């Protein structure tokens, strides 16, 4: 991510999120930058650079936010199913 402008980075991150439907956290991990940087680039800076792209990425981020509680619940369920497997009712 070095040697590219902030504008290019914001567009690249947005396009990745749109194409992959990935989360801010996943995108940050993929590109090796902080979640704060990804969020600031795609939600604040991008609107001044490319409004159409900003609106598209906003749809994906809103969708991810709406599904967040479901993913969290599934992760918790998986965690506890690994820790305490169900006992046989004998």
C-alpha positions, 0 to 999 in steps of 0.5 A: 500500500506504499507509494500510492496516494490516499485517493487511490487507496480509498478507491482501491479499498472501496472496490475491494469491499464492493467486489468481495462484500468483505467487512472493514475488519477483513479488508484491513487485514487483507491490505495490512492497514488499520480498521480505522484507516479503512473506515475513514477512507471509504466513509469520509474521504471517498465521498469527496473523491468518487461519490458513486463509488462511495454510495456503492460501498455504503450499501455493502457496509450497511448490509454488513452492519445489519448482519453483524448480530447474526455473525456474532451469534453464530461465532458465540454458538460455535465457540461454546459448542467447541468448549462444551460438547453436548453430553449423551442423554443416557 
